[in-house]
Amino acid sequence: MDPITVHFSKRGALVLLFGAVVFLAPSIWILALPSAKVTFQVALAAWISIPLSLIFGALAFPRLCSNKPALIIDDKGITDNAGLAIGFVPWDDITGAGIAKFRKRLFLGIAVRNPEQYLAKVGRLKRFLMKANRSALGYVINIPQVELSVSIEKLLAHINEYRERLEPRRNA
């Protein structure tokens, strides 16, 4: 089978970048006001909003400009550069895949044979987020639909097709 290459959704990256700017600009404006006109709570919200906006902008901008694929599905396995970007996952480690939903957002969930091995490969923050995702969605590896230019249903069909085709090789 030919490899399936899925690129980042430019629309999703634009929405994220726009959201970052929408929160960043008023926060800077609030902090530029004389302190007598700004309550402590509003100033605190602005101070929290600025780094978060910068982080989201820093995540969105490279995806908007990059031609790097978000996801590759081939005979070797799945390479995840989207979401938390876990990297390469070989077919031998994949036990299943499905669609997970959390607060009206869809995710492609990948079930792996040894989730702790994948958790051990990443840093603390990513590990914390992956564990939170596992609690909420049921999968350690989750790829958000908003980041992908192809529907999760199509990707799930391709994954199942690959798994069925490769199954006889694993049992031989």
C-alpha positions, 0 to 999 in steps of 0.5 A: 500500500502507498503511504498516507501522508496527512498535513497540518490543517492550515485552518486549525493553525490560523484559528490557534494563532488568531486566538493567541493574538486575541488574548495577547493584545488586550493583555498587553493593553491592560498592563500598559494602563496606569495601575490605579485603573486596573484591579489586581484580578484583571492584572493577574489575568493579563499576566497569565494570558501573555505567556499562554498566548505566546505558547499557543502562538509559538505552537501555531506559527511553525505549523502554519509555515511548515510542510512537515506532515502531521501524520504518516501511515505506512507499512512500518507504522504511524508517525505522529507529528501532531498533537503531542507529537509522540513520533514513530509507533510501529505496527507491532506496538499498535493494538487498536485505534478509534475515535475519541470525543472530549467536549465536542472535539474529536481525536484519533486515539491510538492504543499501544501494547505498552503505554508506559514505554511511550510515557517514559520516552517523553518529558514531564509535561508531555507525560502529564498531558498524555496521562490526562488524555488517557484518563479523559479519552481512553488512549495514551496517543491522541491526535486532535482532528483540528490539527489534521487536513483529513477526517479522522474517519478516513484515517481510521479506515486507512489504519484498519486497512493497514492492520488487516493487511499486515495481520497475516505477516505478524501471525506467520 
